Amino acid sequence: MGIQMRILKQLKSNETTANFLKLFTGSVMAQAIPFAFEPILTRLYTPSEFAVLALFISFSNLFAVIATGRYELAIMLPSTHKKAIDLVALSLIICLAVTLLTLVIVIVFNSNIGSLLNNNSIKPFLYFVPLMVLFTGIYQTANYWLSRNKQFSGIATSRVVQTISGSSLSLAAGFFKTGALGLIASYLLGLFFSFVTLLSSVRRNDYRLVVTTRRSDLIKAARGYKDFPRINTLHAFTDILQQSLLIFLLSYFFNETVVGSYSRTFRLMAAPASLIGAALGQVYFQQASRLYANGESIAGLTRRMMKNLTIISLLGFGFVFFTGENLFGFILGSDWRVAGSYASAISPWLMLNLVISPVSSVPLITGFQKTAFYLSLIGNSWILIGTFGGAQVFHDPLRGFQIVSGGMVLYYLFLIRWMLRISNKTLGEEKK
């Protein structure tokens, strides 16, 4: 009872509330801006043009997710700043190596990749993939370093800068009828401006510490947190691989309209998870890491967060479930009514994803990364199987999305129960 009271006290502390509000406010603005622009953008660009953007992002994410070997996640965990800065330096070195590898791949296999994706329009844009990998890797490293130092204002500002610049540039490019080129260029420039804004929040002394990190310290950091590249990287890669393969499957079996409609649907539907989950999850990770390091249970913190998110997600996704087709047709235009039917189909799945997303760091904190990885394989496999079944058996993407969503509801209910159970573990307690 004493531990639970301390957890609740920390939850209500001014610092925790202030940190969450900084990130949440930034996330609200970051998500509200694209929502405001969306009804205009869907009338300036066709689903086929959005399909090219979706393929570009999906392919880039395959490399961006492994850009740092996932060592940036470990930055939150060391007891001293010196060990954390060693992880920052290690993450940046790996990022440069992965960026160069990506450049070689897109140069050598450019034509093959376009043919494999059944979309030749993507070929000239593949040369920009290394830039996205570089920006993403450095951004994520700086993001977790600032989180460790509780500099949440810089993180919030960078998110707002990304969406304002990206959305404004997309709008301008749309009026000049630049097509997929305008969408991809705007996306990259938004990421670049966000990247620069975040780096400006890092203290000068921190840059000096990174540069002076010794080789022996890098090796020690790499060995000390080897589970991150060995397990977490594989876990994250399979998650991204699932998302990318889903887009690739739709591109292979159906036309660009289906790909573009689904990609925009998923982006709009996943926005609440990004809005609430990213802000709350980052503060949760920082708070839960400290509680666990002090030998306290994070169960109370985890349970309360899930409960509140369940209420929020039921209201939002429940409305989309019943009104999806008409809602999307009214807001985005008549050409996007089919996207609304996709939204209705996947809303139960994304509702539970929102509940669990902010506390997804529980296995990482409590040392259950390997089990979490095995469980993720089940969920990711089901998404691809359902999509493939809808295409191959029913020749209907909507039927595939309905199959996927039903299976993912069962999967997430099991995952929520498991997360609550392992959150009861404390540091030093034997894992069962």
Helices and strands as residue ranges (DSSP letters): H 2-11, H 14-44, H 47-64, H 71-74, H 81-108, H 110-116, G 120-128, H 129-148, H 152-175, H 180-199, H 204-211, H 215-224, H 227-227, I 228-232, H 233-253, H 256-272, I 273-277, H 278-293, H 299-332, G 334-336, H 337-356, G 357-359, H 362-366, H 369-392, H 397-422
